[in-house]
Amino acid sequence: MDVKTNDLLRLLNEETSEIGHIDKLNFYCRLLKTYDWYTLLKIIPLEKFEEVLSDPVLNRLYPREMKQRFLYARKILSK
């Protein structure tokens, strides 16, 4: 994708609701599909994980095993 880093940071910080055809949910989904867990922990603020691991985002994930991994992570983080 041809998107500037600053635009993605604005999306992550909720300064904008979408960039071109990328909305927040698609952005979160793409992050989960692209990066390993430790990288996600580095780039996403901890207080954002409730939204990033929400049902609307996780329901977009495939294969099913990937969704299950993040459901488990959400359960662990909620404790």
Buried (B, 14 or more C-beta within 10 A) or exposed (E): EEEEEEBBEBBBEEEEEEBEEBBBBBBBBBBBEEBEEEEBEEEBEEEBBEBBBEEEBBEBBEEEEEBEBBBEBBEEEEE
